[in-house]
């Protein structure tokens, strides 16, 4: 098992752990009906998940997770196309195919991905970092 596979597994576990407060609240019918479709969920690191996105890259290519909002920052991992990601905020950084927006990943201690490769549902409200 290589480092990237292990890191992807850790990312998945962290994302699931971040969702437990939301599933506990939605256990009662009243809470489930009162919860908005894009609920903001608190994580253990005091960052909030404001949107969920899906990685969209060319077949066989992986999206680089960076230590900052730009291509000159160190790569700390990768994500496969189709992977769901949880986002806390957006910021401007290096332009990627004309798009300067970068998303901060939830549960990644300040890790970023280019918004060019992540699709979020229409109407999702993602605050600026």
Secondary structure, DSSP 4 states (H G I P E B T S, - for coil): --HHHHHHHHHHHHHHHHHHHHHHHTTSHHHHHHS-TT--EE-TTS-EE-EEEEE--STT-EEEEESSSSTTSPEEEEEETT-EEEEEEEEEEEEETTEEEEEEETTSSS-EEEGGGEEE-TT----B-
